[in-house]
């Protein structure tokens, strides 16, 4: 039996956690600046909010190759790699915390603003004594989910192998729980070590939940203006559910959150204008990173010929089309499982209460760390591995939303069922499923968004010491991105990420928004 | 458990102080009449004068008039109440007087100087208390003083403690608003306004979020706190639609019409104090206001 040291695993976890905490602190600082600015300044709002919205709906993991190449160009070595990992985690955590701050500050009752004006408080005093405290409970609340999302990115970024040719000695962090698992499995062939390190990660997740996340949320309760109903406070899953809900009823689809539906059209035109800024800034960021990467890696600086551009874009579009189908067929399988399961669990109070803390922990285990297991389970079929990873990335959003949706139904519906002696089948068809439709669609929007992110690890995976992938699909956008990043093909990389972003944003604005409006209009109780 | 204790003691305070308040009111009335007599010559200069104020609310491309040519004055030692049907723009008017929003036309003057932005000489008591839940009673009162560069932290604290003491909250300095009853929350709101030592006090339906009994006690107490010779407050403007409350407290009532609001009546309410709620004159005034508001 191969040996391993528990101390080493602990050190790896500590390294990973330091990255996570650094990213969280960065996210909170960023969110406070951006959120307060957007909430208190109309002009800033019209730029920041659409920008945040685009960022939150695009697959951030796709950026990683560019980020890491760009940063290593400026700061080489471990410091640069670590910085890149922290920035990646930060990008996954920060959008929803920033939205939280924005909404918290935006919803401070006007009386409090008046009070500050009448006391002639300075802007700085207002920020420290009103805006920041008022944001605290939302920050704590959103941190819970941001942490779970961040873990996925932590592990992904730790295990992604990138551009051997371009950054020396390596574009890889030396320590980290993701590194540990992959080293045990692929380099040392130490299965016991692998299992122990996965278990260690789960234990760390649970401990962290109790010593920090929960405590933080409880502490932040006192920074609330209005007491929430007790049920919502007591039930962690309800909290999670309402967050997921909150995030995915993204402003991209509605942009009506505190303005009321009547002013929808005018906000939409302003929003469209904002989208333009957002895309411009996005392109600028890409350009900056690319410039950095080109300058450092010594890639010949030459404008690509039109034919090369067309052929690269052709490959990208083909990959996009296949990945699109892949995401959607897995989404249908996922819904077929999660919708009935969510309703069944939600209907039974005891089951729901017993399962919710367990599901919360299971949902925070990052799927990429399970790759070796999944590969074995899938009998090395690249297509099946991809499907499983996408499935694991999606199911929680749907199941939590459906469970939350069914738990929050009015009691009268239950009485209705008893009163009229509705059969089980009829109850499902006529009461339960229609009732959770809105929750299901909101969950689906976020789930599909998350699925695009998982493609980077799902479609093509090269462990550290190999040159050939242990799993891959025949064609897909995630595969194109990883290969382009590894071979330093910045043209294809940029085209792939921009095309994917464009498709996702366009799809959200057209299809999802329509479905969402249809569902909320048809299946709502408060009309 | 703790919550209950605090609530009980808050009730006790409100009851035990009632008799004292009545005594204070009697003394106060005598003094007041004296002041009014002495102050006759000052009456020419209003503390607050609202001159031909109009306000339009812009919605999309339409312009909806809210206030039309509203004028009113508040002299020294006057308690002025602004009333009118709900949604008529009473609170908008109060916000303009506070300098929080600008009128479309017209001007508000404080001692003959136009009010263009909020000043600490004009303080406000809010309907919903507006306390920061993460700060203790003392810290909430000190928040009102946070911009005062001329005061040291120590002086701010002393002022706040004094204001809390005056509003019957000594012993509750370190209690958070969440643990206080509605009446006590509003006392903190009053203390915060008093600590500023303002010359003008604005009150936006200060008693309407409280239950009747609590409101009754607090009304008497606040009145004696505001209008007395030692108080720096020279005039009080209140928005209210509780007719009995208006007749009980006001020296002058300004009645606004429904939207767009203009002044329907500007009445001097010269009942002797303390006012007897069961007297014939009291009822006559109540009826008169009801008919004006209907």
Interface residues (C-beta under 8 A of the other chain):
Chain A: X109 X111 X112 X114 X115 X117 X118 X119 X120 X121 X122 X125 X129 X130 X133 X136 X222 X223 X224 X225 X227 X266
Chain B: X60 X95 X98 X99 X100 X117 X118 X119 X120 X122 X123 X124 X126 X127 X128 X130 X132 X133 X134 X143 X144 X145 X146 X147 X176 X178 X196
